[in-house]
Amino acid sequence: MAFDKYGYRWEGCFTDANMLEPRSGVYMVWCKTGEQWSVMDVGESANVQERVLNHDRRPQWEQHCGGTLHFAAHYTPNAQQAGRREIETRLREITDPPCGDR
């Protein structure tokens, strides 16, 4: 399932991070509590799936989320790390997630 949010096209939101593709991009971790959605974290990686599955901040996501975690990715096949970080920084400014810091 794809959706547009914050000026980017996202794949997800999946409750299973294994559904993310092992591709470069920017990921967003969401929390859904009832009908309310909130952003828990934003990051970038050359392999979004591997990064989210092995993320050191997962305990923080679970601590801040009183509902179900969801994962989405904006894949960036033509962007290097600097380009992904630029997108990540912009999204962090917009969403102000409680987890992580850049």
N, C-alpha and C positions, 0 to 999 in steps of 0.2 A: 504494500500500500504506500503510495506517495502523497505528499502534501506540501503545500507552500507555507512557509512561516519565516518571518524576519528577513524577507527578501531572498530566501534560498529554497531550493527544492530538496526535500527530505524523504528518505526511505525509512519506513517504520510507522508507527511506534510499536516495537516488539517487546513482549514481556520476557522473551528468551534472547539473550545477547548472541547466541549462536546463529540467529537469523540475520545478523549483520554480515556484510560481505568482508572478506579479507583484502580490502582495498584501501587506498589512501583517502583521507577525508577528515571531516570534522564531525565529532559525535556530540550528541546531547542526551543527557540522562534526565528523564522526567519522573515525577511522582504523580500518580493519580489517586486521589482520595475522594470517593464518591464521584461527583461530576467535576470536581476541581482538579486542574492540572497545574503543576509548578515545576520549574526547572531546578534540578539539583546540582548539575555540573555540566561543563562544556570543556571539550578538549580536542586535540588533533593528533593524528598518527598516520604513519605510512601504512599501518595495518589496523584499521578501526576495530575489527572483530577481536583480534588478539589483545589489543590494548584494553578494551572494555572487559573482556573475559578475565583478564589478569590484573585488573586495576587495584592499586593499593588503597584507593579511597572508597572502595565498595562499602566497608563498614560505616563510613560517614554517610554515604547515600542512604543506607538502611536506617541509620540513626535519625536522620532528618526527615525521612519519608514515613508518614503514618499510614500509607496505603501500599500501592503496588508500583514497583519500579518499571519503567519503560525506556527503551533505547531507540534512538533514531540517528541516521547518518546522512550527511551531505557529502557525497563522494566528489573528490577533486582529482581526476586522473591527470590533469595537465598542470597542477600546482605543486611546487616544491614546499618544503617545510615552512619557509618564510611566508608564502602565500596562505598556507593553512593557518599559521599563527595569526596572521592579519584578520582572517575571518573569525577565529576563536576570540581574539581580543574584542572585536566589534560585538560579537554575541554576548560576551561577558559584560560589556558595558550596558547592553540593552536589558539583559535578563537578571544581572546581579545574583548569580547562584550562591547558595550557602556553602557549597563545597568547592575546594580548590582555590588556587590563586595564581595569577601570572603577573 
